[in-house]
Amino acid sequence: MKLYKNTTQAVIDSLTQIFGDKKYADKVIEKILKQNSKWGARDRRFIAETTYDIVRWYRLLMEVTPCGPHDYWKLLGGWCAMNEQELPDWVEFEGLNRKAILRKWEEVKTVRKIAESIPDWMDEQGEKELGRIWHDELKALNEEARVVLRVNSLKTNVKKLYREFSEVEVEVTLDERYPEALILAQRQNVFKLPQFKEGLFEVQDAGSQAIAPFLQVEPGMRVIDACAGAGGKTLHLAALMQNKGRIISMDTEEWKLTELKLRARRAGVGNVETRVIESTKTIKRMEKMGDRVLLDVPCSGLGVLRRNPDAKWKLSTEFIEKVIDLQQNILHDYSMMVKPGGKLVYSTCSLMPTENEKQVAKFLTNNPDFTLEEEKHIWPSEGFDGFYMARVVRKA
Ligand SMILES: C[S@@+](CC[C@H](N)C(=O)[O-])C[C@H]1O[C@@H](n2cnc3c(N)ncnc32)[C@H](O)[C@@H]1O
């Protein structure tokens, strides 16, 4: 594929904002693509995919090119060399030598943290916590993320939406493990589709779609989604409950709940009430009120690096230690909202036992009125984002 100056410049501008200004990659790309409505689908794909790829392979590219952390043109040149992409005769690429880059790449292929392009500490932690399986999971985390939709069963069904998409040449595939998922064959801006505006689907990774069913909700129940954020799982729970019963969606961030309400309206969800958590009182008022409680807690996000590759360069061990404390506090304090005989699901998008099964084991030791019913991992090597979920039951 030929490089064009304007789209290449857009990649450079995106990298400058992601690494220079430390902005989130998804937000940066979304904004840059919005700024130029004349770009066609191919240009947009080039900008988004190239930027994500350079973010993903940042350490490796710096090593093989070689160049400094803010030498974005060189990073792009290195990326071209490694992807058999022709290098135009531009002054920005002067001094780059394809053969030398490929030679260096061969040299570093045996050093996993460089070849798989992750910080030293992350490789050490992955090895320590996951042992043998870390190698394959890490490789899977470096693949490109697919765009997955969850069909909104309150408004349509998989068959109908599949048929509608095929009529407008939106190619999607199915996966029998995830009955409500449609997987896009090619990345595209699905938010522009009329079917999105009508609330017929949400963008939600397939792994994430396993969590709401794991809570075993039924129509008519009172369900508390205590770390609801912008409501990805709340909307799924509402669909599973056929809009019957009540969902109380809580979060410490009011703006996320505002977004949740907008999404709920679009999705035709009518059984959700939001509550901002201002203090422990908000939780205490709900003591023993939930038939079901979902704790989709903040985490390192190590299971979703495929989707958020910039997190590799922003995460730190200090942050993870803090988040582990927060997870245990949430689990301990918020479990009081489960009524006797009710169930609670603790979930993360991390792969690490310290954030997952070890947290649940500690909780069970300190809270003997709960017992473990089921635990489940979704690994990135299975093809989608990585998740962990555990369901515990409160004694009746
Ligand atoms: C993994 S995200 C939730 C994603 C959401 N469930 C979804 O499906 O889209 C974790 C959420 O926990 C919230 N959070 C952070 N600290 C919290 C606390 N102490 N109590 C409740 N929620 C908290 C964050 O604001 C964030 O929205």
The ligand as a MOL file (V3000), in Angstrom:
LIG
                    3D

  0  0  0     0  0            999 V3000
M  V30 BEGIN CTAB
M  V30 COUNTS 27 29 0 0 0
M  V30 BEGIN ATOM
M  V30 1 C -14.3320 -2.1210 34.9490 0
M  V30 2 S -15.0940 -0.6050 35.0950 0 CHG=1
M  V30 3 C -16.7930 -1.0080 34.9100 0
M  V30 4 C -17.2510 -1.2590 33.5200 0
M  V30 5 C -18.7610 -1.4300 33.4210 0
M  V30 6 N -19.2770 -2.3910 34.3530 0
M  V30 7 C -19.1920 -1.8070 32.0340 0
M  V30 8 O -19.6080 -2.9350 31.8020 0
M  V30 9 O -19.1090 -0.9550 31.1440 0 CHG=-1
M  V30 10 C -15.0000 -0.2680 36.8140 0
M  V30 11 C -15.8530 0.8820 37.2850 0
M  V30 12 O -15.7080 0.9950 38.6980 0
M  V30 13 C -15.8480 2.3520 39.0440 0
M  V30 14 N -15.3260 2.5190 40.4190 0
M  V30 15 C -14.1050 2.8990 40.8400 0
M  V30 16 N -14.0480 2.8980 42.1840 0
M  V30 17 C -15.2680 2.5210 42.6270 0
M  V30 18 C -15.8390 2.3310 43.9140 0
M  V30 19 N -15.1460 2.5360 45.0240 0
M  V30 20 N -17.1330 1.9490 43.9820 0
M  V30 21 C -17.8480 1.7270 42.8460 0
M  V30 22 N -17.3730 1.8960 41.6230 0
M  V30 23 C -16.0860 2.2820 41.5050 0
M  V30 24 C -15.1100 3.0770 37.9580 0
M  V30 25 O -15.5490 4.4170 37.8540 0
M  V30 26 C -15.4540 2.2330 36.7220 0
M  V30 27 O -16.5600 2.7930 36.0530 0
M  V30 END ATOM
M  V30 BEGIN BOND
M  V30 1 1 1 2
M  V30 2 1 2 3
M  V30 3 1 2 10
M  V30 4 1 3 4
M  V30 5 1 4 5
M  V30 6 1 5 6
M  V30 7 1 5 7
M  V30 8 2 7 8
M  V30 9 1 7 9
M  V30 10 1 10 11
M  V30 11 1 11 12
M  V30 12 1 11 26
M  V30 13 1 12 13
M  V30 14 1 13 14
M  V30 15 1 13 24
M  V30 16 1 14 15
M  V30 17 1 14 23
M  V30 18 2 15 16
M  V30 19 1 16 17
M  V30 20 1 17 18
M  V30 21 2 17 23
M  V30 22 1 18 19
M  V30 23 2 18 20
M  V30 24 1 20 21
M  V30 25 2 21 22
M  V30 26 1 22 23
M  V30 27 1 24 25
M  V30 28 1 24 26
M  V30 29 1 26 27
M  V30 END BOND
M  V30 END CTAB
M  END
